[in-house]
Amino acid sequence: MSSVQSLLALLGIEHPIIQAPMAGVSTPALAAAVSNSGGLGSLGLGASNVEQSRAMIRATRALTSRPFNVNLFCHRRATADAAREAAWLAYLEPHFARFGAKPPQELREIYHTFVGNQPMLAMLLEERPAIVSFHFGLPSPEWIKQFRAAGIVMLACATNSEEATLCERAGVDAIVAQGVEAGGHRGVFDPERGDDGIGTFALVRMLVKQCSVPIIAAGGIMDGRGMAAAMTLGAVGVQMGTAFVLCPESSANAAYREQMKSERAHHTRITAAISGRGARGLPNQMYELIEAGALGLPDYPIAYDAAKALHAAASAQGNHEYAAYWAGQAAPLARELPAAVLVSQLVQEWRAASGIE
């Protein structure tokens, strides 16, 4: 059995395509459409509580009987710092005032890490999704054993060799090699140590040589030729997020879709100043004003609470320049197609580029 066939068997899918989780953009409809087309659909649960996550899993199951992936944020808990947060809100106050609004009186840790979240673990072991994936780090070895005992396949994101070693030692079934081209949040385990910024192809080749588990390429892959290139380097599959943003099944709003089709799609940038963690997206006024005052930024995701509040104030006045429009470097290649049609085209392009009958 080829390595690609081994991945397909592991995940219970027909095509080596994983739709990236994209918390806030992926939906049960999108995940189900991809899974029903033979790929692996994904739900991003990082921004959802236990009951919201359960509802998303059940909604997806109502739309597909095929496997899908649920993604969990495993970041280190934020350290609250009242002085730093007050200073940040004071910096943002004039920008809120532009829209006749005031900043929130305090900031919250709006996304809870999966690490140590016993109620979320209990729900997942009860619902038993076919696949779970980890971003920003890993849960405890004991929890990984519990997932394995429940028959749940595990994927984990790595942005460098050291993280990949940790993933493999933890016992995950496959590693998603996230290159610096990827849209959305970087999967870096420890942002304080910096980001090596390794590109997808270099990272894939490094991890294929280093690791004994399958490597899935992620970052800047938008069509079948990109798939073929990544798989020529040893990847056994690809994970694609930005490619699916314009699908009608995604929850991207009209402003997001418009920006994805604009000149800005050619100029994506990574910033930590919106959420407190590095993420790649389409630059707008939010990038400019927040990066200007980013010294002393609150921890992730506390900083994100401020950014979301400012976006809400601006959008209430019809200004959509303060949203986080996450997208990868190849965003101009995104296609506005139903997810099933996109998957079909990707498979045809990959087979043609790879010489597969």
MARLODO-923493 format. One record per residue: x, y, z of N, C-alpha, C in turn. Coordinates in pm, whole numbers, plus 50000, padded with zeros to 5 digits. Atoms other than C-alpha are relative to their C-alpha. Layout:
N
X	Y	Z	X	Y	Z	X	Y	Z;
...
//
This chain:
357
50085	49880	50000	50000	50000	50000	50089	50126	50000;
49920	49878	50006	50141	50342	49903	49976	50085	50124;
50014	49913	49883	50193	50608	50167	49871	50081	49992;
50124	49926	50016	49902	50807	50022	49882	49910	50035;
50108	50094	49970	49679	50501	50037	49993	49972	50150;
49999	50022	49855	49787	50449	50397	49929	50113	50073;
50068	49886	49938	49670	50801	50487	49849	49992	49975;
50143	50010	50032	49339	50749	50308	49934	49895	50089;
50055	50105	49915	49287	50427	50503	49993	50046	50146;
49997	49951	49863	49387	50593	50832	49883	50093	50029;
50104	49899	49980	49138	50878	50786	49863	49957	49950;
50127	50046	50053	48869	50680	50608	49946	50089	49890;
50039	49907	50106	48866	50914	50306	50043	49946	49864;
49969	50044	50136	48897	50882	49927	50110	50082	49935;
49904	49910	50064	49115	51180	49838	50088	50064	50108;
49907	49948	49898	49425	51319	50019	49987	50151	50022;
50030	49857	49982	49259	51657	50083	49931	50020	50134;
50060	49963	49873	49188	51797	50428	49962	50147	49993;
50042	49860	49988	48983	52115	50459	50043	50049	50138;
49948	49950	49872	49157	52319	50728	49885	50044	50090;
50110	49972	49906	48950	52377	51044	49948	50143	49998;
50040	49859	50011	48944	52761	51030	49888	50039	50097;
50101	49959	49900	48764	52848	51355	49938	50132	49959;
50071	49878	50037	48499	53107	51277	49962	50006	49853;
50032	50002	50144	48489	53024	50903	49944	49863	49960;
50054	50133	50033	48436	52648	50885	49864	49982	50066;
50137	50025	49953	48079	52528	50933	49969	49852	49984;
50042	50137	50026	47902	52194	50958	49971	49975	49852;
50032	50016	50143	47781	52251	50601	50125	49984	49917;
49874	50009	50075	48136	52305	50473	50069	49868	50028;
49934	50125	49963	48284	52013	50665	49930	49881	49936;
50076	50112	50054	48006	51780	50553	50014	49993	49848;
49988	49998	50146	48031	51889	50189	50135	49943	49956;
49866	50052	50034	48406	51816	50182	50005	49850	50028;
49998	50143	49967	48364	51482	50359	49915	49919	49903;
50086	50071	50095	48076	51381	50132	50063	49990	49862;
49931	50001	50130	48305	51457	49836	50125	49913	50003;
49886	50091	49991	48570	51216	49961	50123	50055	50067;
49890	49942	49924	48801	51459	50140	49970	49991	50148;
50025	49995	49856	48823	51526	50512	49957	50141	50038;
50049	49872	49951	48603	51811	50632	50044	50020	50144;
49954	49969	49865	48700	51988	50953	49916	50110	50063;
50061	49897	49918	48541	52192	51229	50105	50061	50090;
49913	49933	49905	48738	52452	51423	49924	50026	50129;
50071	49985	49874	48628	52424	51786	50069	50095	50097;
49921	49919	49909	48887	52659	51933	49926	50118	50060;
50074	49884	49952	48640	52946	51970	49866	49961	50062;
50131	50047	49954	48351	52729	52096	50009	49935	50137;
50004	50068	49872	48249	52610	52440	49953	49856	49979;
50032	50142	50010	48154	52251	52519	49869	49976	49927;
50130	50025	50061	47787	52271	52424	49994	50049	49856;
49993	49954	50139	47854	52478	52112	50074	49897	49914;
49922	50100	50073	48113	52220	52008	49918	49874	49977;
50085	50119	50015	47875	51932	52072	49895	50023	49891;
50103	49969	50100	47608	52106	51864	50058	49999	49859;
49937	49999	50132	47851	52157	51573	50030	49858	49953;
49972	50140	50035	47957	51791	51581	49872	49931	49957;
50127	50067	50032	47596	51673	51582	49938	50056	49872;
50052	49940	50124	47497	51919	51308	50073	49944	49879;
49921	50057	50111	47779	51784	51090	49960	49856	49977;
50041	50140	50013	47678	51426	51162	49863	49987	49932;
50132	50003	50064	47326	51511	51046	50012	50018	49849;
49980	49971	50141	47474	51609	50708	50092	49901	49929;
49910	50098	50060	47730	51332	50655	50017	49881	50093;
49969	50121	49923	47793	50976	50765	50149	49969	49990;
49857	50024	50022	48159	51008	50666	50084	50066	50109;
49913	49942	49896	48457	51091	50890	50022	50150	49980;
49956	49861	50005	48538	51451	50975	50089	50026	50121;
49899	49964	49900	48797	51624	51190	49949	50114	50087;
50027	49886	49913	48749	51848	51494	50134	50049	50056;
49872	49941	49964	49031	52086	51580	49993	50072	50134;
49995	49948	49863	49133	52193	51931	50123	50088	50019;
49889	49911	49969	49348	52485	52047	50066	49955	50130;
49927	50048	49882	49618	52369	52290	50104	50103	50044;
49908	49894	49961	49775	52704	52373	50016	50009	50152;
49980	49973	49858	49920	52801	52707	49899	50104	50045;
50098	49904	49949	49665	52983	52921	50059	50140	50007;
49957	49860	49993	49683	53361	52908	50030	50039	50143;
49971	49940	49870	49838	53549	53195	49937	50139	50002;
50066	49870	49992	49608	53835	53287	50095	50103	50061;
49916	49891	49950	49782	54168	53346	49915	50127	49990;
50096	49889	50001	49540	54444	53446	50061	50129	49948;
49935	49875	50042	49791	54725	53389	50024	50000	49849;
49974	50011	50143	49892	54603	53045	49871	50009	49920;
50128	49999	50072	49530	54549	52943	49935	50138	50004;
50054	49864	49990	49424	54892	53069	50073	50095	49906;
49921	49916	50090	49708	55053	52875	49961	49975	49854;
50040	50035	50136	49601	54868	52561	49864	50061	49966;
50132	49940	50023	49241	54981	52596	50009	50151	49989;
49982	49854	50009	49358	55338	52653	50055	50038	49863;
49945	49974	50133	49559	55319	52330	49891	49991	49893;
50104	50021	50101	49256	55194	52139	49881	50095	50013;
50117	49917	49972	49009	55441	52294	49969	50101	49889;
50032	49904	50106	49045	55711	52023	49942	49934	49875;
50049	50070	50119	48976	55452	51755	49856	49954	50022;
50141	50027	49968	48658	55339	51931	49917	50128	49984;
50072	49872	50003	48561	55707	51956	49963	50041	49858;
50032	49973	50141	48570	55733	51575	49861	49951	49965;
50128	50063	50033	48259	55519	51575	49897	50021	50111;
50094	49967	49895	48087	55676	51874	49989	49893	50106;
50002	50111	49905	48182	55385	52098	50114	50016	50102;
49895	50005	49899	48389	55320	52406	50055	49858	50008;
49946	50135	49987	48626	55027	52460	49937	49928	50118;
50054	50073	49885	48514	54751	52697	50075	50040	50128;
49937	49963	49874	48587	54816	53063	50111	49904	50038;
49895	50097	49974	48790	54498	53085	50002	49898	49887;
49985	50099	50105	48918	54225	52856	49993	49860	50058;
50020	50137	49954	48840	53854	52878	50086	49903	49920;
49933	50110	50071	49015	53532	52785	49891	49925	49924;
50121	50042	50069	48759	53461	52517	50006	49858	49946;
49988	50137	50047	48897	53129	52390	50073	49919	50106;
49936	50082	49897	48975	52858	52644	50080	49888	49936;
49915	50106	50051	49259	52618	52579	49938	49864	50029;
50044	50137	49975	49181	52249	52544	50083	49936	50111;
49913	50057	49897	49473	52177	52778	49935	50017	50137;
50062	49996	49868	49319	52088	53114	49850	50019	49999;
50145	49977	50010	48963	52135	52984	49928	49865	50007;
50059	50132	49979	48812	51820	53132	49859	49988	49941;
50134	50013	50061	48451	51896	53027	50005	49982	49848;
49989	50016	50146	48560	51931	52662	50050	49859	49967;
49952	50136	50021	48754	51604	52683	49886	49900	50017;
50110	50093	49974	48454	51426	52832	49899	50001	49887;
50095	49990	50111	48227	51556	52557	50055	49929	49877;
49942	50061	50119	48468	51444	52283	50005	49848	50013;
49997	50144	49981	48506	51098	52433	49860	49941	49992;
50139	50044	50013	48127	51076	52443	49954	50003	49855;
50043	49985	50139	48070	51204	52088	50086	49919	49903;
49905	50079	50078	48377	51025	51947	50006	50037	49851;
49976	49968	50141	48449	51217	51627	50111	49908	49948;
49901	50093	50057	48660	51007	51389	50143	50051	50017;
49865	49940	49997	48954	51249	51397	49997	50124	50087;
49978	49873	49931	49077	51520	51634	50137	50051	49958;
49870	49941	50032	49360	51761	51557	50032	50109	50101;
49953	49907	49898	49569	51984	51781	50079	50114	49935;
49932	49880	50051	49692	52340	51715	50059	50076	50119;
49929	49922	49898	49936	52556	51917	50071	49912	50104;
49938	50086	49900	50063	52251	52106	49927	49867	50009;
50055	50134	49981	49950	51920	52250	49933	49988	50136;
50054	50029	49867	49728	51793	52531	50094	49905	50075;
49914	50086	49919	49872	51573	52805	50010	49860	49940;
49987	50138	50049	50005	51222	52725	49882	49912	50043;
50112	50081	49951	49723	51076	52936	49876	50022	49914;
50117	49973	50084	49459	51250	52725	50018	49939	49862;
49974	50063	50130	49626	51129	52406	49973	49850	50009;
50030	50142	49980	49605	50775	52546	49850	49976	50001;
50145	50017	49995	49236	50826	52612	49937	50011	49861;
50049	49990	50137	49174	50940	52255	50031	49871	49924;
49962	50122	50071	49364	50639	52124	49914	49883	50044;
50084	50109	49949	49170	50403	52349	49857	50008	49946;
50134	49980	50055	48849	50553	52208	49995	49979	49849;
49995	50025	50143	48964	50476	51854	50000	50126	49916;
49999	49872	50070	49003	50844	51760	50138	50025	49940;
49875	49968	50068	49272	50929	51504	50042	50142	50037;
49950	49869	49955	49494	51224	51605	50100	50060	49901;
49907	49921	50081	49665	51489	51392	50051	50115	50086;
49947	49884	49928	49889	51768	51523	50079	50086	49905;
49931	49901	50085	50030	52083	51366	50140	50026	50054;
49863	49963	49963	50405	52153	51365	50052	50102	49900;
49942	49897	50087	50590	52456	51228	50151	49988	49989;
49856	50023	50009	50945	52327	51282	50033	49858	50045;
49958	50136	49968	51147	52013	51351	49979	49965	50147;
50013	50026	49857	51139	52047	51730	49855	49968	50036;
50142	50027	49974	50759	52066	51739	49958	49865	49943;
50032	50129	50060	50737	51769	51503	50048	49885	50088;
49948	50103	49909	50955	51566	51741	49906	49982	50118;
50094	50008	49887	50720	51650	52028	49871	49931	49959;
50123	50062	50049	50419	51550	51818	50018	49850	49984;
49978	50142	50024	50570	51219	51717	50018	49924	50131;
49982	50065	49870	50681	51135	52071	49869	49988	50077;
50128	50002	49929	50332	51217	52197	49910	49888	49950;
50078	50113	50052	50192	50944	51974	49889	50036	49904;
50103	49966	50098	49986	51132	51716	50018	49914	49876;
49998	50088	50117	49902	50948	51395	50060	50064	49876;
49943	49929	50114	50011	51215	51146	50025	50144	50042;
49961	49863	49968	50167	51562	51149	49965	50091	49883;
50027	49896	50100	50040	51869	50962	50116	50098	50003;
49885	49910	50010	50347	52061	50847	49950	50134	49949;
50057	49870	50037	50229	52423	50852	50111	50097	49961;
49903	49903	50049	50446	52644	50635	49958	50142	50030;
50024	49859	49967	50477	53017	50686	49902	50065	49903;
50095	49945	50099	50261	53072	50376	49855	49989	50046;
50138	50032	49962	49951	52943	50557	49926	50121	50056;
50085	49896	49943	49662	53172	50644	49960	49966	50142;
50045	50022	49863	49530	53217	50995	50115	49990	50098;
49901	50001	49892	49712	53155	51319	50110	49898	49977;
49886	50090	50003	50058	53006	51316	49986	49900	50115;
50014	50103	49897	50069	52679	51509	50115	49992	50097;
49880	49998	49915	50386	52777	51696	49965	49962	50144;
50027	50044	49864	50400	52602	52034	50031	50108	50102;
49954	49900	49902	50593	52875	52218	50037	50129	49928;
49971	49877	50075	50563	53220	52054	50114	50082	50058;
49893	49921	49940	50807	53371	52303	50138	49960	49948;
49873	50044	50057	51084	53166	52141	50013	50040	49854;
49997	49955	50138	50998	53315	51804	49946	49897	49903;
50054	50083	50107	50880	53169	51475	50109	49981	49896;
49895	50026	50098	51131	53000	51245	49958	50040	49859;
50049	49952	50130	50910	53102	50951	50040	49912	49883;
49957	50092	50105	50990	52790	50748	49888	49983	49898;
50097	50017	50106	50816	52760	50412	49950	49857	49991;
50065	50131	50006	50586	52470	50335	50089	49893	49939;
49924	50105	50068	50808	52285	50091	50126	49962	50077;
49881	50031	49920	51123	52314	50302	49961	49919	50123;
50043	50068	49877	50932	52206	50614	49956	49857	49970;
50045	50135	50036	50766	51910	50441	50120	49909	49978;
49885	50085	50031	51097	51781	50312	50078	49966	50127;
49930	50023	49874	51262	51822	50653	49928	49895	50085;
50074	50089	49911	50985	51643	50839	49984	49860	49941;
50006	50132	50063	50955	51362	50584	50129	49923	50030;
49872	50065	49971	51325	51289	50639	50013	49966	50148;
49982	50013	49855	51296	51323	51017	49902	49903	50065;
50107	50067	49927	50966	51159	51111	49961	49866	49938;
50048	50128	50049	50826	50809	51084	49849	50001	49977;
50145	49989	50022	50460	50925	51088	49974	50078	49871;
50032	49929	50124	50284	51060	50775	50003	50152	50020;
49994	49854	49999	50336	51428	50690	49899	50055	49901;
50103	49934	50080	50051	51642	50559	50044	50144	49978;
49952	49865	50031	50149	51966	50383	49889	50103	50014;
50097	49892	49984	49973	52293	50471	50070	50134	49979;
49947	49865	50018	50034	52649	50354	50027	50032	49854;
49977	49954	50137	49999	52811	50011	49957	49903	49892;
50043	50100	50099	49845	52505	49842	49855	50029	49963;
50132	49954	50043	49544	52608	49635	49942	49922	49884;
50051	50074	50115	49517	52373	49340	50072	49865	49990;
49944	50134	50015	49607	52028	49211	50148	49998	49973;
49856	49995	50023	49950	52132	49091	50076	50021	50130;
49938	49982	49869	50032	52255	49439	49998	49872	50081;
50008	50130	49934	49911	51923	49577	50109	49907	49949;
49902	50090	50060	50130	51733	49334	50142	50038	50042;
49866	49955	49961	50433	51944	49420	50032	49959	50143;
49978	50035	49860	50391	51890	49794	50018	49849	50016;
49994	50145	49987	50341	51518	49747	50123	49942	49931;
49872	50039	50059	50645	51492	49521	50111	50007	50105;
49900	49983	49895	50844	51609	49825	49979	49904	50117;
50018	50101	49897	50701	51330	50037	49876	50014	50085;
50127	49988	49927	50377	51467	50181	49904	49894	49950;
50096	50103	50041	50102	51205	50180	49861	50058	49979;
50127	49930	50018	49823	51462	50169	50022	50147	50024;
49990	49855	49981	49749	51832	50192	49883	50049	50086;
50107	49930	49928	49551	52059	50422	49987	50138	49939;
50025	49875	50070	49391	52359	50253	49889	50077	50071;
50099	49917	49934	49209	52645	50423	49952	50114	49914;
50035	49883	50079	49218	52962	50218	49925	49960	49873;
50066	50047	50122	49110	52759	49914	49849	49984	50018;
50142	50025	49974	48773	52698	50083	49924	50122	50053;
50067	49883	49939	48697	53048	50218	49887	50052	49913;
50102	49945	50090	48499	53154	49909	49889	49900	49968;
50109	50095	50021	48288	52838	49906	49872	50053	50067;
50124	49948	49939	47922	52924	49973	49970	49937	50135;
50026	50067	49872	47922	52678	50265	50081	50058	50115;
49923	49938	49891	48181	52879	50461	49919	50113	50061;
50073	49891	49935	48065	53143	50708	50062	50136	49974;
49941	49870	50035	48282	53417	50554	49890	50095	49954;
50105	49906	50036	48064	53727	50530	50032	50073	49869;
49985	49933	50130	48021	53953	50228	50126	50085	49995;
49880	49916	49998	48300	54191	50336	50126	49915	49986;
49886	50092	50008	48544	53902	50384	50018	49952	49856;
49994	50050	50137	48459	53762	50042	50046	50109	49902;
49958	49888	50086	48499	54103	49881	50151	50025	50013;
49857	49978	49978	48842	54148	50040	50084	49889	49939;
49927	50113	50058	48950	53801	49927	50017	50015	49849;
49993	49981	50146	48883	53910	49568	50062	50135	49963;
49942	49867	50023	49061	54246	49607	50152	49991	49985;
49855	49990	50012	49417	54361	49551	50071	49957	50128;
49936	50033	49873	49487	54303	49921	50035	49852	50011;
49972	50143	49995	49481	53929	49862	50143	49969	49955;
49861	50019	50048	49823	53972	49696	50103	50041	50105;
49904	49940	49906	49977	54127	50008	49974	49955	50144;
50028	50048	49864	49900	53906	50308	50122	50024	50091;
49893	49979	49902	50100	53969	50625	49968	49925	50128;
50017	50061	49867	50157	53800	50958	50010	50110	50104;
49994	49908	49887	50077	54003	51267	49955	49928	50126;
50045	50051	49870	50048	53916	51635	49912	50104	50069;
50060	49887	49930	49890	54251	51715	49848	49996	50007;
50146	50008	49994	49528	54154	51649	49955	49909	50113;
50047	50100	49902	49495	53844	51865	50097	49976	50114;
49897	50033	49902	49820	53829	52060	50087	49884	49956;
49921	50107	50060	49954	53547	51841	50014	50026	49851;
49976	49979	50141	50103	53552	51496	49897	49933	49913;
50099	50055	50093	49845	53505	51220	50012	50076	49868;
49990	49938	50133	49848	53572	50844	49862	50035	49947;
50127	49958	50056	49571	53771	50685	50015	50116	49904;
50004	49888	50094	49469	54055	50455	50018	50130	50077;
49976	49877	49924	49612	54388	50576	49890	50103	49979;
50102	49894	50005	49364	54664	50659	50029	50100	50110;
49975	49898	49899	49323	54953	50901	50026	49940	50138;
49975	50066	49873	49317	54711	51193	50148	49967	50014;
49856	50029	49997	49669	54599	51104	50080	50124	50034;
49919	49880	49988	49799	54951	51078	49991	50061	50140;
50012	49930	49872	49657	55100	51396	50047	49915	50116;
49961	50084	49887	49720	54799	51617	50150	49975	49999;
49856	50023	50004	50072	54730	51496	50077	50122	50048;
49933	49878	49956	50159	55092	51566	50014	50007	50152;
49995	49994	49854	50088	55040	51935	50018	49864	50065;
49999	50139	49955	50167	54671	51970	50094	49971	50117;
49913	50023	49885	50433	54713	52239	49915	49984	50126;
50077	50022	49879	50296	54569	52560	49864	49940	49975;
50126	50064	50037	50020	54373	52387	49958	49897	50105;
50047	50106	49910	49802	54159	52617	50021	49862	49939;
49983	50138	50045	49836	53781	52593	49886	49958	49908;
50104	50068	50075	49646	53570	52341	49919	49915	50096;
50086	49928	50094	49346	53554	52335	49938	50126	50062;
50054	49879	49936	49288	53851	52569	50005	50118	49903;
49988	49892	50097	49417	54090	52302	49893	49991	49893;
50100	50022	50104	49172	53937	52056	49865	50058	50042;
50126	49946	49949	48882	54048	52278	49989	50148	49965;
50000	49857	50033	48982	54412	52223	49979	50021	49850;
50011	49985	50145	49022	54368	51847	49858	49969	49953;
50136	50036	50040	48684	54200	51816	49900	50110	50041;
50089	49892	49956	48518	54479	52016	50011	50121	49906;
49982	49887	50091	48669	54744	51789	49937	49969	49864;
50064	50039	50126	48559	54552	51479	49848	50012	50010;
50146	49992	49982	48205	54531	51620	49953	50145	49997;
50038	49858	49999	48198	54906	51683	50006	50059	49860;
49984	49947	50135	48324	54983	51333	49894	49944	49905;
50096	50061	50093	48100	54735	51151	49857	50048	50026;
50132	49946	49969	47795	54873	51333	49976	50131	49927;
50009	49874	50074	47871	55198	51148	50029	49979	49850;
49981	50030	50141	47920	55019	50814	50145	49998	49956;
49857	50002	50034	48302	55017	50831	50053	49860	50030;
49953	50139	49985	48455	54672	50773	50153	49990	49992;
49855	49995	50009	48820	54779	50786	50070	49951	50126;
49940	50039	49872	48875	54645	51137	49979	49852	50032;
50019	50144	49982	48798	54277	51086	50132	49927	49980;
49886	50089	50026	49052	53994	51094	49960	49909	49885;
50029	50081	50118	49039	53850	50743	50120	49908	49976;
49886	50090	50009	49273	53553	50776	50005	49934	49863;
49983	50060	50133	49415	53424	50447	50147	49972	49978;
49862	50038	50029	49729	53257	50314	50057	50076	49882;
49929	49924	50103	49987	53386	50067	49943	49980	49860;
50052	50026	50134	49816	53226	49766	49852	50035	49989;
50143	49963	49998	49479	53389	49842	49945	50039	49863;
50058	49964	50130	49444	53530	49485	49955	49879	49918;
50036	50120	50075	49407	53169	49365	49870	49937	50050;
50125	50056	49946	49090	53110	49570	49891	50004	49893;
50108	50012	50099	48791	52997	49365	49865	50001	50070;
50134	49986	49942	48428	53081	49432	49913	49887	49946;
50068	50120	50046	48288	52731	49394	49937	49927	50119;
50049	50088	49894	48068	52498	49597	50110	49902	50041;
49890	50083	49949	48290	52280	49814	50012	49869	49923;
49995	50127	50072	48196	51959	49631	50063	50017	49862;
49943	49972	50132	48283	52113	49295	50149	50028	50013;
49859	49970	49979	48611	52247	49431	50080	49874	50025;
49928	50125	49973	48713	51909	49570	50016	49918	49872;
49994	50075	50126	48630	51743	49238	50106	50058	49907;
49901	49937	50086	48839	51997	49047	50141	49979	50053;
49868	50022	49941	49129	51964	49291	50051	49860	49970;
49960	50139	50026	49132	51587	49248	50038	49983	49853;
49968	50010	50143	49122	51616	48867	50134	50065	49969;
49874	49929	50025	49405	51871	48868	50119	49923	50057;
49890	50076	49936	49617	51663	49108	50033	49876	49919;
49975	50121	50078	49571	51346	48907	50069	50033	49868;
49939	49961	50127	49659	51525	48582	50146	50041	50020;
49863	49955	49973	49967	51690	48736	50090	49886	50044;
49920	50112	49949	50078	51360	48889	50008	49885	49902;
50000	50107	50097	50014	51149	48582	49924	49877	50047;
50081	50109	49950	49755	50938	48765	49878	49983	49912;
50116	50027	50086	49495	50773	48545	49870	50002	50083;
//
